[in-house]
């Protein structure tokens, strides 16, 4: 799993940033040791529980519900 954070929306609009993100994604996708899991591969109950946990994390809890649901 990879995570990239940025402080402003302006960063995400720059070509060099998007190229960087795409390069990271390709490195992960090319790795033979990476296992992929999609939500349809796990039970709905598990997805719901994990979503609830993520929604309560400190960095998201102060944000509006609409923002939190998009982030998770």
C-alpha positions as CSV (number, residue, x, y, z in Angstrom):
1,X,0.0,0.0,0.0
2,X,1.3,3.4,-0.8
3,X,0.2,6.8,0.4
4,X,1.1,10.3,-0.9
5,X,-0.1,13.4,1.0
6,X,-0.1,17.0,-0.2
7,X,-1.1,20.2,1.5
8,X,-3.0,22.0,-1.3
9,X,-5.1,21.1,-4.3
10,X,-2.7,23.0,-6.6
11,X,-0.1,20.2,-6.2
12,X,-2.4,17.6,-7.6
13,X,-3.0,19.7,-10.7
14,X,0.7,19.8,-11.6
15,X,1.9,17.4,-14.3
16,X,5.1,16.4,-12.4
17,X,3.0,15.4,-9.4
18,X,0.7,13.3,-11.4
19,X,3.6,11.7,-13.2
20,X,5.1,10.9,-9.8
21,X,1.9,9.2,-8.6
22,X,1.6,7.2,-11.8
23,X,5.2,6.0,-11.5
24,X,4.6,4.8,-7.9
25,X,1.4,3.0,-9.0
26,X,3.3,1.3,-11.8
27,X,6.1,0.2,-9.5
28,X,3.6,-1.4,-7.2
29,X,1.7,-3.0,-10.1
30,X,4.9,-4.5,-11.5
31,X,6.0,-6.1,-8.3
32,X,5.4,-9.9,-8.5
33,X,5.1,-10.1,-4.7
34,X,2.1,-7.7,-4.5
35,X,-1.3,-9.3,-3.9
36,X,-4.4,-7.5,-5.0
37,X,-7.6,-7.5,-3.1
38,X,-10.8,-5.7,-4.2
39,X,-13.9,-5.1,-2.2
40,X,-15.9,-7.8,-4.1
41,X,-13.4,-10.4,-2.8
42,X,-14.3,-9.8,0.9
43,X,-17.5,-9.9,2.8
44,X,-19.8,-6.8,2.9
45,X,-19.6,-7.0,6.7
46,X,-15.8,-6.8,6.7
47,X,-15.8,-3.8,4.3
48,X,-18.4,-2.1,6.5
49,X,-16.4,-2.7,9.7
50,X,-13.1,-1.4,8.1
51,X,-14.9,1.7,6.8
52,X,-16.2,2.5,10.2
53,X,-12.7,2.1,11.7
54,X,-11.2,4.4,9.0
55,X,-13.9,7.0,9.4
56,X,-12.9,7.4,13.1
57,X,-9.2,7.9,12.5
58,X,-7.9,11.1,14.0
59,X,-6.9,12.8,10.7
60,X,-10.5,12.3,9.3
61,X,-12.8,12.6,12.3
62,X,-12.7,16.5,12.3
63,X,-13.6,16.7,8.6
64,X,-17.2,16.8,7.3
65,X,-19.0,13.5,6.7
66,X,-19.0,14.1,2.9
67,X,-15.2,14.5,2.9
68,X,-14.6,11.5,5.1
69,X,-16.7,9.2,3.0
70,X,-14.8,10.2,-0.1
71,X,-11.5,9.7,1.6
72,X,-12.3,6.2,2.8
